[in-house]
Each structure stands twice: as structure tokens, then as C-alpha cells.
Amino acid sequence: MKVMNISWVQVSTSLVFLTALVILTGSGSVYAEESDFEEVVGELSTKLELDEGQSNKLGSSIKAYTTKLDELFSQQEAEDADPSLLINGVRDAQADFEKSLASFMTKDQFSKYLDLKEQAIKGMLTDLAAIQLIDAQAKTTITDDQVDQLAPVLGNALHSIMKIAFENAGKNLRPRQKISLARNLKSIQSNLQKEFAKVLTPEQQQAWEAHKAENSG
């Protein structure tokens, strides 16, 4: 059974949006207006125990980061836009953003920020996995209890795959690196299949596979 059928570009672009559009607090908050921005800065400052000066620098760093992201996404509106440029651009922007944070945070604060970021991304992916499973319920007879069991499993697998994609997007990999990468992806998918098999009946597995194939085009 093929549990997922996700292209490299789809995976990479998905991570771009997850990483870029979510200015991460512990709950994965985003801001659209000035009041939302201040709330995000305040929430993150509280969780990281930043002082007033650090909080002000955090606000400046977030604004610089999102301004760069706006530019990158605007460039993608062109018909001949190259998705790889977006992926690499966001990766560079994120690296600059985190370098800025590390310059005024303590090691403990920055480490906690990275943990919060990972938790938020995993939480979002689990929610997205749950939505995907719920969407398949009518055709697969997957129950609500099964959705609850499988959503974290699928979310973790997506997180692992997206991290690999994001780390390697745009790189000119050597043959051995490609083989290693393929083995890692195969291992993730194999483990996911085993976890699905523990929860779904053979009939549900077959229906899930059919649902995935139907929606992969």
C-alpha cells in the first residue's frame, strides 16, 4: 500500500508556506494587522522571557523577515516563476531571521524558540493530516477514533519528509547522496505503512490507497 504520493516540489513548496506564513509562537499564530503583530511579538516574548529591549529587536526582526517573504511571494506571481527560487529564497530568509534572533537572545532563549518552532510546525502538520483523513472518511469508512490515532502518525511522517526536502531543495546532489536520500524517504514511508496497517483494516487500507490515487493528480 502506498500511503502517500507527494512530489518533491509539492513537499518543498508546502514547507515553504508552513515556515514562511507562520511566524511561530507556541500555537502557530500569524499576524495580518498591526494589532495581531503586536500580539504575536508579545506572546513570543513572554514564552521566551525576553526583556523589553529584546522584545523590540524581535519585532524588528519579524518585520524584516516578513518584508522579504512578501517580496519572494510577489515574484512568484509571474507566469514563468521558478518554485525553486521561492524555496531557496525562503530558506535564506529564514536563516537570516534566525541569525538575527541568535544575536540578541541567550542560548537558552534561542534553543527554546527552536523548540517552539518545531512544535508549531508539527502541530500544523498533524492538523493538516487530520483534515486529509477526515476528507477520506466517506470513501474509506475510517472512523473518528482512527483519525485521532493516525493524524499524529501522518503528521510526523510529513514533517520528516518536509525537513528532508527543505534541507536538500536546490542542491546538486551526488549519486551517493541521492541514494541515501531515497533510502531515508523509503524508510519513512515504510514505517508509515506499518503504522497505518496497525489501525486500518485491509479493506480500509485499500480504500485509502484508492482515495490517495484519486486525489494525487
C-alpha positions as CSV (number, residue, x, y, z in Angstrom):
1,M,0.0,0.0,0.0
2,K,1.3,3.4,-0.9
3,V,0.4,5.7,2.0
4,M,1.4,8.9,0.3
5,N,2.2,10.2,-3.1
6,I,3.9,13.6,-2.7
7,S,6.2,15.1,-5.3
8,W,9.4,16.8,-4.3
9,V,8.2,20.2,-5.5
10,Q,4.9,19.8,-3.6
11,V,6.7,18.8,-0.4
12,S,9.2,21.6,-0.7
13,T,6.6,24.3,-1.5
14,S,4.3,23.1,1.3
15,L,7.1,23.5,3.8
16,V,7.8,27.0,2.4
17,F,4.3,28.1,3.1
18,L,4.2,26.5,6.5
19,T,7.5,28.1,7.5
20,A,7.1,31.4,5.8
21,L,3.4,32.2,6.6
22,V,3.6,31.2,10.2
23,I,5.6,33.5,12.4
24,L,5.9,30.9,15.1
25,T,4.7,31.2,18.6
26,G,3.9,28.0,20.5
27,S,0.4,28.0,19.0
28,G,1.4,28.7,15.4
29,S,-0.1,32.2,15.3
30,V,0.2,34.5,12.4
31,Y,-0.5,38.2,12.1
32,A,-2.3,40.1,9.4
33,E,-2.7,43.5,11.1
34,E,-0.7,45.7,13.4
35,S,-2.7,44.5,16.5
36,D,-2.1,40.9,15.5
37,F,1.6,41.6,15.0
38,E,1.9,43.1,18.5
39,E,0.1,40.2,20.0
40,V,2.4,37.7,18.3
41,V,5.5,39.6,19.5
42,G,4.1,39.9,23.0
43,E,3.2,36.2,23.2
44,L,6.5,35.0,21.9
45,S,8.4,37.5,24.2
46,T,6.5,36.1,27.2
47,K,7.2,32.5,26.3
48,L,10.9,33.2,25.7
49,E,11.1,35.5,28.7
50,L,12.6,38.4,26.7
51,D,13.2,41.8,28.2
52,E,11.9,45.0,26.7
53,G,15.0,45.6,24.5
54,Q,14.9,42.0,23.2
55,S,11.2,42.2,22.5
56,N,11.7,45.4,20.4
57,K,14.5,43.6,18.5
58,L,12.2,40.6,17.9
59,G,9.6,42.9,16.4
60,S,12.1,44.4,14.1
61,S,13.5,41.0,13.0
62,I,10.0,39.7,12.3
63,K,9.1,42.8,10.2
64,A,12.3,42.4,8.2
65,Y,11.6,38.7,7.7
66,T,8.1,39.2,6.5
67,T,9.0,42.0,4.2
68,K,11.5,39.7,2.5
69,L,8.8,37.0,2.3
70,D,6.4,39.4,0.7
71,E,9.0,40.2,-2.0
72,L,9.6,36.5,-2.6
73,F,5.9,35.6,-3.0
74,S,5.3,38.6,-5.2
75,Q,8.0,37.3,-7.5
76,Q,6.1,34.0,-7.8
77,E,3.1,35.7,-9.3
78,A,4.9,35.8,-12.7
79,E,3.8,33.0,-15.1
80,D,7.4,31.8,-15.6
81,A,8.2,31.9,-11.9
82,D,10.6,29.2,-10.7
83,P,9.3,27.5,-7.5
84,S,12.9,26.6,-6.5
85,L,13.8,30.2,-6.3
86,L,11.0,30.7,-3.7
87,I,12.2,27.6,-1.8
88,N,15.8,28.8,-1.7
89,G,14.8,32.4,-1.0
90,V,12.6,31.5,2.0
91,R,15.4,29.2,3.3
92,D,17.9,32.0,3.1
93,A,15.4,34.5,4.6
94,Q,14.7,32.1,7.5
95,A,18.4,31.6,8.1
96,D,18.9,35.4,8.2
97,F,15.9,35.7,10.6
98,E,17.2,33.1,13.0
99,K,20.7,34.5,12.8
100,S,19.2,37.8,13.9
101,L,17.4,36.2,16.8
102,A,20.5,34.4,17.9
103,S,22.3,37.8,18.0
104,F,20.2,39.2,20.9
105,M,18.8,36.1,22.6
106,T,20.6,34.0,25.1
107,K,21.4,30.4,24.1
108,D,18.6,29.1,26.3
109,Q,16.1,31.5,24.8
110,F,17.1,30.7,21.2
111,S,17.0,27.0,21.9
112,K,13.5,27.4,23.4
113,Y,12.5,29.3,20.3
114,L,13.7,26.5,18.0
115,D,11.7,24.0,20.1
116,L,8.6,26.2,19.9
117,K,9.0,26.4,16.1
118,E,9.3,22.7,15.8
119,Q,6.2,22.1,18.0
120,A,4.2,24.6,15.9
121,I,5.1,23.0,12.6
122,K,4.4,19.5,13.9
123,G,1.1,20.7,15.3
124,M,0.1,22.3,12.0
125,L,1.0,19.2,10.0
126,T,-1.0,17.0,12.4
127,D,-4.0,19.2,11.9
128,L,-3.5,19.1,8.1
129,A,-3.2,15.3,8.3
130,A,-6.4,15.1,10.3
131,I,-8.2,17.2,7.6
132,Q,-6.9,14.9,4.9
133,L,-8.1,11.8,6.8
134,I,-11.5,13.3,7.6
135,D,-11.9,14.2,3.9
136,A,-11.3,10.5,3.1
137,Q,-13.8,9.1,5.7
138,A,-16.8,8.9,3.4
139,K,-14.9,6.6,0.9
140,T,-12.8,4.7,3.3
141,T,-15.0,4.2,6.4
142,I,-12.2,5.5,8.6
143,T,-13.7,6.3,12.0
144,D,-13.2,9.3,14.1
145,D,-11.1,7.3,16.6
146,Q,-8.9,6.1,13.7
147,V,-8.4,9.7,12.6
148,D,-7.3,10.6,16.1
149,Q,-4.8,7.7,16.0
150,L,-3.5,8.3,12.5
151,A,-3.3,12.1,12.3
152,P,-0.2,12.4,14.6
153,V,1.5,9.5,12.7
154,L,0.8,11.0,9.3
155,G,1.8,14.5,10.6
156,N,5.1,13.2,11.9
157,A,5.9,11.5,8.6
158,L,5.1,14.7,6.6
159,H,7.3,16.6,9.0
160,S,10.2,14.2,8.4
161,I,9.8,14.3,4.6
162,M,9.4,18.1,4.5
163,K,12.5,18.6,6.6
164,I,14.5,16.4,4.2
165,A,13.0,18.3,1.2
166,F,13.7,21.7,2.7
167,E,17.3,20.8,3.6
168,N,18.1,19.5,0.1
169,A,16.0,21.7,-2.2
170,G,18.1,23.3,-4.8
171,K,21.2,21.3,-4.0
172,N,23.2,19.5,-6.7
173,L,23.3,16.1,-5.0
174,R,25.9,13.4,-5.9
175,P,24.7,9.9,-6.8
176,R,25.5,8.5,-3.3
177,Q,23.7,11.4,-1.7
178,K,20.6,10.8,-3.9
179,I,20.7,7.1,-2.9
180,S,20.9,7.9,0.8
181,L,18.1,10.4,0.4
182,A,15.9,7.9,-1.4
183,R,16.5,5.3,1.3
184,N,15.6,7.8,4.0
185,L,12.3,8.7,2.2
186,K,11.6,5.0,1.6
187,S,12.2,4.2,5.3
188,I,9.8,7.0,6.4
189,Q,7.1,5.7,4.0
190,S,7.6,2.1,5.0
191,N,7.3,3.0,8.7
192,L,4.1,4.9,7.9
193,Q,2.6,2.0,6.1
194,K,3.3,-0.2,9.1
195,E,1.6,2.2,11.4
196,F,-1.4,2.5,9.2
197,A,-1.7,-1.3,9.0
198,K,-1.9,-1.4,12.8
199,V,-5.0,0.8,12.8
200,L,-6.8,0.2,9.5
201,T,-8.5,-2.9,8.2
202,P,-7.2,-4.3,4.9
203,E,-10.4,-3.0,3.2
204,Q,-9.8,0.5,4.7
205,Q,-6.2,0.4,3.6
206,Q,-7.3,-0.4,0.0
207,A,-9.9,2.3,0.1
208,W,-7.3,4.8,1.5
209,E,-4.9,3.9,-1.3
210,A,-7.6,4.4,-3.9
211,H,-8.5,7.8,-2.3
212,K,-4.9,8.9,-2.4
213,A,-4.5,7.9,-6.1
214,E,-7.7,9.7,-7.0
215,N,-6.5,12.9,-5.4
216,S,-2.9,12.8,-6.4
217,G,-3.4,14.2,-10.0
